[in-house]
Each structure stands twice: as C-alpha cells, then as structure tokens.
Amino acid sequence: MAQPVGIKDVARVAGVSVGTVSNVINRPDAVATETRARVLSAIDRLGYVRSESARQLRAGRSRIMGLLVLDMGNPFFVDVARGAERAARQAGLGVMVCNSAQNPGEEAEYLSLFAEQRVRGVLLTPADATGRNIETFRRHGIPFVLVDRVAEGTTECSVSVDDVRGGALAVRHLVEAGHRSIAYVSGPPGLNQVSDRRTGALEALAEAGLGPHALRELPTERLDVAAGRDAGARLLGLADRPTAVFCANDLLALGLLQAMYAAGVGVPDDLAIVGYDDIEFAAAAAVPLTSVRQPAVAMGALAAELLLEETEEGAARAHEHRRVVLQPELVVRRSSLSAR
C-alpha cells in the first residue's frame, strides 16, 4: 500500500526545513515569497493534503470511516448507509456520510476531505466515470471499497449487485406479460449500473427472439423523481408509445407513475412499469410498484466489513481483495400486472 505524502516529503522536495513548510501552511506571511512559491509547488506536485487529525493519529488510529454515495435523497443509499453504520458501530467506529449528488466535482472535494481527515478507510460509490478521482485519492494510501460498483481494472475490494441479471429479470417479466415494445428510462449513461441494466434488458429481449429495436431508451441526466416525470412527458409525446417501461431506479419509476396519473394514462392497463432497487416507497405507491430488489443494507454491511478487515492492525499484507457480487430479486406488484 502506498504511504501518504507527509510534510517531510514536501520539505525534502522543496529544499527547506519542516518548520518552513509548517509556516507556509499555517503562517504564510512569515515566509519569503520565493520560498513560499517553492513549497506550494512541491505540495501541488506531491499531492500533499494537510492532516487535521494528526493529533488523533499520534494517539492511535482513526476511528472514522468515510462513506460517499451518489444521492442521499435516494432511500436505497440510506439503506446502504444503515448497513455500513451497523457494521462500523460493532467495531467501535463512526461513519462520516457524504453525498456527491452524482457530481464528479463534489466527489473530488469530499475525497480530499477524507484524505485531510485521515479517515480509517472509505466506502465509495463513484460518480466520476473516468476514474480520475479514484486515481488521485489512491495516492494518499487510504484503503477504500467500491459499493454498488464492480472493481474492474483495480485491485480494491468491491460489493455490488449483478445488474445485468437485474435488468434481464425486469424485461423478461415484461416480455412474459406480452409486451413487445419497451422503453428504458435509463439515467446518466456514464454510470456503470445504468449500462449494465440495459445490457441485461437487451439479453432478455434476445432470449425472446426480439431485437434491440424493441427497447427504446429515454436517458435522463439524473436518477430522481423529477427526471422520471420529465421522461414521462417525453414518453407521452411519442406517436408509437411503448406498452411498458423499465426504469433504472425506483425514483425514476415513481416520477413516471406521477406523470402517467396526471395525464390519465392507466397503470398497468395502458402502461406497465417496473422499477429498480425496491425502496420502501415502491410498495407504498398509489399503484404498488414492481421492482428489482437490491439487498442494500447487506451491501453496506459487507463493504464495511471488508474495509475493517483490510484496515485491522497488521492485516494489510495478509488481506486479499475480493469482489462480492450479490444477486437481485424481482418483486412483482400491481404496476406490471395488466390483463393484457
């Protein structure tokens, strides 16, 4: 594991004393302009992050675990946090929960905050599809586990759900109900979960002898209720409207359901709807929502346990990174059970 960059490293590269680096950080006016510029250049080049928790680390090890998710407005991630917190509490740790709001810039800021606070480790659902934020964070030597994302091309642990299978479960159910024209309200195309669920949907169509033309994709910029309502408005404007819709998550499906209700379109008789996540509100909707259930609490707990295992004192060398893939489950309710 890479060691975090320290103040001594900055001093060595800048050719100054540790005290001078400390003055640049804490009392910049006390340092000559030229020297200050040299130190700041070294800090930038090395990616040094000041540790606000140095005193705590001198006394022992951090008792805080970071959790950075895509959207705390989504009950799915609330359940992930609940599972992570439960596992952390049993180990005597607390959890610092942060919300990237599906924004790579905000994600980068929170990862920097975690590095500054020298947390024990981080549970992360990435918002940055390029992977640059992860690469930058890796330099700090802080262990992390990917949540709701497979660790492809990396050596870290991950806990995810088989989203390809989940997408296939949803669309296979709709095909078996007699639907031959299906829309996919997909969310941001850069998210792996969105593309994996689409892959599963296409696989289910192929199994039924239907080509990709049977799936009409309606991308959205976000994965929330408002985006679902917007997708519903676009769907209503189609001349050849599909008879069923698979949504990349339940919030999109609930927004779509609202749009259909407002337009007088009957669900499920005029339009069948299937969501994803099986959040608590899915069963409580005006038309109970068929959804692909993800074991969110278990996902958060397992991710936290993997991180704790990796960060136990003396365990770093013995720890073996693992990719845990959980299985989704289709929960059928009224929104997809028409008499078609």
N, C-alpha and C positions, 0 to 999 in steps of 0.2 A: 504494500500500500504506500502511495506517495506521501511523504511528510509535508505538512503545511509549511508555507513560507513564513519565516519568522523575522523579527526585527534585526537579528544579527545578519541574516542573509542580505537584507536591504543595506545595512551598514557596509558589508563587505563589497557589494557591487558598486555602491556609491563612493567608496573610498573614504568613509567618515566613521566617527565613533557611534556606538549605540546611543549615547546621550544626545548626539546631534540629531539622529533620526527621531528620537523621542521628542526633542524640541520642535522639529518640523511638524510633527503630528499634533503636539499639544500647545506649543507656543511659537508658531511660525514667524512672528515678528522679531523673535530673538535670534534668527538665523539669517546670515547674509543671503541676498537674492540669488547669487550664482550657486551657492551651496544648496540652498532650498530647492532650486530647479533641478540640481543633480539628484537629490534624494527623491524628489517627486517622480523623476524619470525612472529611477530604479524601482520605486513602488509600483508604477504602472507596468513596467516590463515584467516584473516578477509576479504580478497579480496579488501583491500583499494585501491582506484585509486585517485591519486592526481588531484585536480580540478584546471586546468589552467584558468578557467573562474570565479574564486571565487569573484574577484572584481565586475564583471558584476552581479553576483548573489546577492551580498550585495546591489547593487544599485537597483535591481529589479529581473525580471525573464528572463531566456534565451530567445532570440528572434530567435534562430536557431532550425530547425527541421532536424533530420538526415534521409537520405534515402539510404538504402543499397540494391542493386539489384544484380541479378546473372550475368548480362552481358550487359554493356552499349554499346557494339558493336551490340546488337540486337535492331532494331528500336522499337520493342514492349516496351522495358523498357524505351526508350527515351520518348515514349508517356505517359507511367505511370508517369515519372518524370515531364513531362509537366503539367499533370493534378494536381499532388501534389503541384507543384510550384505555379500554378494559385490559388489554394485554400489557400496556405500559405501566398501568397502575399496579398490577400484580408484581411487577419487577421494581416497584418503588420509583418510577419515573413519571414525569409530567409530559404533556404533549402541547406544543405550540402549533396551533392550526392556522393556516393562511390560505387565502383564496386568490388564485391567479386571474380569475374572471375570464379564462380562456385567452388571456393576453400574454404573449411571449415577453413583452417588456416588463410587465408586472411580475411575471415568473422570475425573470433575471434579478429584479430588485429583492424579492423575497429570498432567493437562494443566496444572494450576497449577505442579507441579514442573518441567515442561518450560519453562514461562514463566520461572520463577525461575532456572533454569539457563541461560536464553537459548540454547537449542539452535539449530542452523542451520535446522532445519525439523522437521516431524513427519509421520509416516505414521500414519494413524488409521483403524481400523475402529470406527465409533461404536457405543456401547451405549445411548446416550440417544436414544430415538425422537423426542423433542420437538425436538431440535436446539438446546436451550438451552446445553448445554456448548460446542458449536461456536461459538455466537454470543458467549459470554463469552470464549472463547480467541481469537477473531478480533481482539478489541480490543488484543491485545498485539503485533499486527503481525508475527507469526511465520508464515511460509508453511507450509501443510500440504497433503497429498494424501490423499484418501479411498481406502482399499483395501478391495476386496470390497464396494463400495457405489458406486452411480452418484451423482455430484454434482448432484442435482436441485435446482433453485432456488438454487444457489450459483454463485459464479464460480471456485471452486477446481478443480484437476485431480482426476481420479479414474481408478482402474483397477479394473475389475470383470469379472465373467463374466455372460453372458446367462443369468440364472437362469430366466427364463420359458422359454427354449428348453430349458434343462436339465430343468426339471420336465416339459415335454412329451416329451422323449426318454425319460424314465423311465416315464411312464404309457403312452405309445404302445407301448413294448416289452411292457408287461404286457397291454395290450389285444390286441395281436397274438398273444400267447401264449394268448388265450382267456379272460382274466379280465374279468368284468363287475361285480364288486363289489370295490372297492379302498379300503384305509384309507390315510390320510396322517398319519403321526406327524410333527407339524409344528414343535415347538419353540415358543419365545415368539412370540406373534402380532404383537408390536410390531416385530420385525426385518423389514426390507425383503426380505432374502433368503428368509425363510420365506414371506412373502406372494407374492413373485414366483414361487417354485417351485410354489406352489398354483395360481397363475394359469395357469402352463404345463400343470399336470396337468389342469385343467378344460378348457383348449383341446384337449388330446389326446382327452379324453372326448367333447367336442363334435364333433370330426372323425369319431369313430367312431359318431356318432348316439346317444351316451349323454348323459343329463342330469347336472347336478351331484349328483343323489341317488346316483349311482354312486360318489361319493367321500365316504368317511366320515372326518371329521377328528378326530384324537386329539391335542389340544395338550399340550405339556409346558412346564414352567417353565424347563427348561434343555436344553442340547444336548449331553448327556453319556450315558455308558453306563448310569448308574443311572436316568436318565429313560427310557431305552429299555426297561429291564427293567420299570419301572412301567407304561409304555404296553403292554408285552406282557401284564402281569397284567390290565389293563383289557380288552385285546382278547380274552383267553381267557374273560372273563366275559360276552361278548356272545352272545346267543342266535342271532343271524344273522351269524355271524362272516364277514368278507370273506375271499376266497381269496388276496388279495395285499396287500402293504403297501409303500408308498413312504415312505421316511424322509428327513427334511430334511438329515440328515448321516449319515456312516458310524458315528459313535459311538452314535447312537440305534439304528441298524440292528444293530450288534453287541450292544447290550443286549437288543434284541428277540430276536435269534437265541439268546442265552443263555436267555431266558425260555421260548422255544419248546422248546429242547432239554431244559430241566428238566421241562417239562410233557409230554414225549413227543410233541410235535407235529412231524411231519416237515417239513423244509425241503429241497427245494422242493415235495415231493409234496402235503403238506397246506396249505402256505402258502408262497407266493413272496415274496421280499424284495428290494427294490432300495434301495441307499443313495445317498449323495451326497458327493463330494469325492475318492473313490478314494485314501484314505490307504494307507500301506504295509500296515497290518494287515488291510485289506479282502481282499487276495489270500491272506493267511496264516490267515484264519479257518477254523474246523473245517469249515464249508461255505463255500467261497470266495464272496465277496460281489459280486454285480453292483452297479456303482456308476457314477454320472455323474462323470467326471473333470474337475477344475478344474486349470488349469496354475498351481499355487500358487507355485512358485519363480519362474516368469516374471512372475507378478503382482507379487511383492515387488520383483523387479529393475526392472521397468518403472516402478513407483511411485517407487522411489528415484531412478531416472534423471530422471524428471520433476521431482522435488524439487530435485535437483542442478542441473538446467537453470535452474530458476526462481531459485535462490539463488546462481548464479555472479555474481561481482562485475560490476556494471554491466548485468546481464541482466534486471532486474526490469521495466524499461519495455518491452523487446522481447519478453519472454516471453508466449506465448499459451496460456491454459489449455485443456487438452484432456481429453476423456472417452474413455478407451480401454476398449472392451468386447471381451473375449476370448470365444472360443467353447468351450463344453463338449463332451465326447465321452462317449458311452455305452460302458462296458466290461462286456461280458456274461460272467458266470461262472455257476457251478452254482446259486447261490441262487435264480435265477429260471427255471431250465430244467427244469421238471417235464414229465412225459409227458402232461399234461392235454390 
